[in-house]
Amino acid sequence: MATARRIRVTGRVQGVFFRAWTREQAKRLGVFGWVRNCADGSVEAHVEGEQAAVEEMIAAMKHGPGAARVDALDCEAVALTGAHNFEVTH
């Protein structure tokens, strides 16, 4: 069953290739959506796909790439958008 989540990650998550890493994880897991930096220093993402893959993506984002430090991850259920790829947006 498909599901979608809006995710906000705070900590040292900008300038550490978090968005590129997130796109790589999305491709590996077969999930779709987007990721972007926010003005407040956080990273926001929309992730949708099969529930198990979305949950695995969230678990991966709790740690991020090696140079990142994730202090908190907030997640909320949102509507599916029908995305068919995963983009880094600005």
Secondary structure, DSSP 4 states (H G I P E B T S, - for coil): -EEEEEEEEEEE-SSSSHHHHHHHHHHHHT-EEEEEE-TTS-EEEEEEEEHHHHHHHHHHHTT-STT-EEEEEEEEE-------SEEE--
